[in-house]
Amino acid sequence: MHLNPLYYNEQHLEFAKSIRRFVEKEISPFINEWDESETFPRELYKKAADIGLLGLGFEEQYGGIAGTDAFYTLLASIELAKCASGGLSASLLSHTIGAPPIQHFANEAIKAQVLPQILSGGKISALAITEPGGGSDVASLKTKAVRDGDYFLVSGEKTFITSGMRADYYSVAVRTDPNAKGANGISMLLIDAHSAGISKTKLDKMGWWASDTAHLHFDNVKVPASHLLGPENMGFLVIMNNFNMERFFLAASSYGFALTCYEEALDWAQQRQTFGKRLVDHQVMRHKLVDMATRLTATRALLEDTAYRLGKPELQGSELIAQICMLKNVATQTMQFCADAAVQTLGGMGFMRGTKSERIYREVKVNMIGGGAEEIMKDLISKQLGY
Ligand SMILES: Cc1cc2nc3c(=O)[nH]c(=O)nc-3n(C[C@H](O)[C@H](O)[C@H](O)COP(=O)(O)OP(=O)(O)OC[C@H]3O[C@@H](n4cnc5c(N)ncnc54)[C@H](O)[C@@H]3O)c2cc1C
């Protein structure tokens, strides 16, 4: 599976190599054990920061890496997917959804204090939007923040929060104007996750075991008003602004996991013998691999085209937002198809814990639901295209 050379320079390829080495040395040898124990060492954040993985897409003055375009995200996602653990990537990179609201909307003092801690791997950042009452309908959120002098008092619940148990900072969507309807009256607040009044419960899941996922309860949590991310009551725009890169990252990861399934299945099919010949010598099995390769090629082309467009200011707008939503659906369907075909190709072995395809198969649905479910993507596409 080859990348389109038109899009990549030496720095891209060197960066991809360094992530590959990092995954081979620091993650893959341990990932089965971490997945089974439903966690991974906190030191991995620092190691990831040291090779520039955490700084991607963030400004240099706060510890980010200058000049990293969406192709870096794409390459990092492909390389990380080789460890075959979406849970690991989701938690290790939870700042990619938690910290952009800080970079783009926090005041200067907060940015200067908080971002270097996160991007150096010292502190963990999470995003808390979803509530027990609903995730797709973001505008219906109920967690309230009541102004009390220079503070807000925050009460409510958030659920399914990635890195929720061990994050140090939550970027939280709250309702600041109880009288405003829907998307109006929502704000984003940066909340210290160790504040009094916050309780956390770990959630058990179908997949993403290496990632901690939490239910959060806020009981009159005191938050300085200076921790507003963006103007008061304008938080819905902050949330929507965040979704594009989250969806691109989910799509790139889904492609990476699909590719990992394909490679494991191809390798197996070239070695496994049935009825006196290799699996790959049976036409039906060959076609299964070709179907996987075909979907992968189409998905990669769309990913690269989208990464290119993301880097062009003149191409920003509703058409690109629609394309990102299409890409998320295409890539997650490719992941679903390839995970299914790979497990089938591996036969009973594909059902055994420890194969890459087994774990990825369990992790398909979260990519199709998280960051905006498939149905919601389609609705958004139709709106962006004006019908
Ligand atoms: C492991 C995991 C990690 C997550 N991490 C985070 C996180 O870090 N931060 C965070 O804020 N959230 C997180 N989420 C939440 C995730 O974004 C939501 O689960 C997702 O947005 C869907 O919301 P929901 O689960 O409430 O489903 P619902 O909104 O209840 O929807 C249920 C189903 O109905 C469909 N549906 C809903 N409305 C419509 C409609 N109008 N038309 C057609 N179909 C519709 C949906 O597409 C979905 O298939 C995570 C979820 C999981 C599972």
The ligand as an ORCA input file, in Angstrom:
! r2SCAN-3c Opt
* xyz 0 1
  C     -15.165      4.697     24.034
  C     -15.783      6.041     23.829
  C     -15.015      7.177     24.063
  C     -15.602      8.436     23.946
  N     -14.855      9.553     24.254
  C     -15.475     10.757     24.365
  C     -14.768     11.897     24.852
  O     -13.560     11.844     25.127
  N     -15.447     13.067     25.021
  C     -16.765     13.179     24.729
  O     -17.323     14.241     24.908
  N     -17.469     12.120     24.228
  C     -16.852     10.925     24.056
  N     -17.543      9.839     23.570
  C     -18.946      9.995     23.248
  C     -19.281      9.911     21.760
  O     -18.867     11.059     21.085
  C     -20.806      9.677     21.689
  O     -21.026      8.343     22.125
  C     -21.367      9.894     20.307
  O     -21.326     11.255     19.973
  C     -22.814      9.403     20.201
  O     -23.592      9.908     21.235
  P     -24.488      8.902     22.121
  O     -23.632      7.781     22.557
  O     -25.144      9.686     23.185
  O     -25.565      8.321     21.133
  P     -27.000      8.956     20.810
  O     -26.859     10.399     20.530
  O     -27.965      8.537     21.858
  O     -27.356      8.214     19.454
  C     -27.644      6.798     19.415
  C     -27.744      6.365     17.965
  O     -28.815      7.044     17.338
  C     -28.361      7.753     16.190
  N     -29.046      9.027     16.117
  C     -29.144      9.973     17.083
  N     -29.841     11.020     16.641
  C     -30.193     10.754     15.360
  C     -30.889     11.452     14.345
  N     -31.362     12.687     14.551
  N     -31.075     10.861     13.145
  C     -30.572      9.617     12.914
  N     -29.887      8.910     13.829
  C     -29.685      9.470     15.028
  C     -26.870      7.957     16.412
  O     -26.194      8.118     15.193
  C     -26.476      6.686     17.147
  O     -26.279      5.670     16.195
  C     -16.966      8.562     23.579
  C     -17.709      7.415     23.294
  C     -17.140      6.182     23.420
  C     -17.991      4.981     23.139
*
